Amino acid sequence: MTKSIAVIGAGLGGLTVAGLLQRAGFAVTVYEQAPSFSRIGAGIHLSANVMLVMRRLGIEQALSDVGLHPDAFISRQWDTGAVTFELPLDAAAEAHYGAPYINVHRGDLHHILESALRPGTVSFGRKLRQITETRAGVGLSFEDGGAATADLVIGADGLNSVVRSHLFGAEPPRFSGNIAHRAIFPTALLNGQPIDACSKWWGEGRHILVYYMTQAREEVYLVSSVPDPTWPGGGAFVPGDLDEFRTAFTGFHPALQRIVAAAPEVTKWPVFDRPPLPRWSEGRCVLLGDACHPLMPYMASGAAMAIEDAAILARSLADFDDPAEAFLVYEATRTPRVEQVRTISLANTWLRTPVDPSWLFCYDACEAPLIA
Ligand SMILES: Cc1cc2nc3c(=O)[nH]c(=O)nc-3n(C[C@H](O)[C@H](O)[C@H](O)COP(=O)(O)OP(=O)(O)OC[C@H]3O[C@@H](n4cnc5c(N)ncnc54)[C@H](O)[C@@H]3O)c2cc1C
């Protein structure tokens, strides 16, 4: 039996895999580069397939209590506002998918996920620098001069994964030529302008999502995708320019323009992805989530795939004593589904027109057959 597992990165995938592995009896430490969790300005959709995993961590109710339960996901035509598809997310939909669909603040999700771990599981301020594999295990060295060892390492360290570079060589991610604006502001700033609980406005080559982020509906979240070939590189995001943000939606329906105009500030994020990897593991190290398969965010399923990865990887490690066998089962089980999501995310067509999302939402990564 594997004794100790080091998870690199306390993102959504890293925290989920740590919680599930602890429940399966493994000794887990999560090493996170940030000095603490910060409440970054962003919301996230959690579809039923994510909530089914959260259920096994015992936090479905806590998320359900804080998140907004939209009655529908509404797609609108950019200029007329005409509804091109309305996906019901009511009680009947919840019964069909097996769990609710909610919108939450990422900070709330992080906080609740961390509460599912044993106290002291996350070691903050630990930026991984180097990995050394020996027959006995894996040595980790950190930027702060510290070191640690483990039997296995899970690279959940996101887009610019150090674990991925160790396994397969360093290569920069692919800039898509699009940026995302993100804005969060109090609902009061809408001055009574009504909004859908959860909607996406579809233009040609650009779009914007508008949704409430909390059950109390006191905060609105906007997240766009707009072509911008000029991203200079550097950090994960930069402060955005409000005039530029508003101009990007000139010509959209007046109701949408009023919503955009209500944002008092905005940030700008580059959208990256990477081509598929031929393998997801090597020796004693394995990847999950964005470290392994960063996807275009147009299906709102990047985190969902990281969380499903976490569930399948934890089950594979619990079921197979030989880590090499466990990693192969994990990869064989995950690849077809991740590739399906990659293709649809890239096409940016998800929920624009009528479609049955049952194949995505009804999937229970804690019960689905493992592919040996
Ligand atoms: C604009 C936008 C909107 C999105 N909206 C959605 C959505 O609605 N729904 C959805 O499912 N997905 C969405 N996504 C995608 C989603 O955010 C990612 O797919 C998801 O966060 C990936 O999770 P992860 O755990 O793999 O990586 P991350 O969340 O990136 O976490 C990686 C962690 O590793 C840490 N780390 C990195 N390097 C090191 C190191 N060397 N040492 C130690 N720690 C390290 C980081 O600090 C971080 O905490 C969106 C993405 C974008 C860009």
The ligand as an ORCA input file, in Angstrom:
! r2SCAN-3c Opt
* xyz 0 1
  C     -11.956     32.973    -17.594
  C     -12.093     31.557    -17.083
  C     -13.343     31.114    -16.603
  C     -13.494     29.793    -16.166
  N     -14.716     29.370    -15.702
  C     -14.887     28.072    -15.344
  C     -16.177     27.572    -14.884
  O     -17.175     28.308    -14.770
  N     -16.267     26.245    -14.561
  C     -15.190     25.392    -14.650
  O     -15.329     24.184    -14.341
  N     -13.967     25.837    -15.056
  C     -13.794     27.143    -15.405
  N     -12.569     27.577    -15.801
  C     -11.411     26.642    -15.820
  C     -10.893     26.413    -14.406
  O     -10.621     27.639    -13.768
  C      -9.624     25.560    -14.403
  O      -9.753     24.514    -15.318
  C      -9.404     25.000    -12.996
  O      -9.184     26.034    -12.068
  C      -8.234     24.026    -12.993
  O      -8.035     23.536    -11.682
  P      -6.649     22.919    -11.243
  O      -6.824     22.495     -9.825
  O      -6.189     21.927    -12.249
  O      -5.595     24.118    -11.356
  P      -5.571     25.536    -10.662
  O      -6.928     25.942    -10.205
  O      -4.848     26.446    -11.593
  O      -4.687     25.320     -9.355
  C      -3.296     25.136     -9.417
  C      -2.718     25.437     -8.034
  O      -1.344     25.075     -8.039
  C      -0.576     26.115     -7.431
  N       0.786     26.035     -7.971
  C       1.189     26.332     -9.229
  N       2.506     26.116     -9.372
  C       2.956     25.663     -8.170
  C       4.244     25.268     -7.688
  N       5.338     25.292     -8.469
  N       4.349     24.838     -6.398
  C       3.241     24.805     -5.587
  N       2.011     25.195     -5.998
  C       1.867     25.597     -7.279
  C      -1.340     27.391     -7.791
  O      -1.028     28.462     -6.918
  C      -2.782     26.918     -7.662
  O      -3.287     27.046     -6.351
  C     -12.378     28.901    -16.216
  C     -11.129     29.357    -16.663
  C     -10.984     30.682    -17.099
  C      -9.631     31.154    -17.608
*
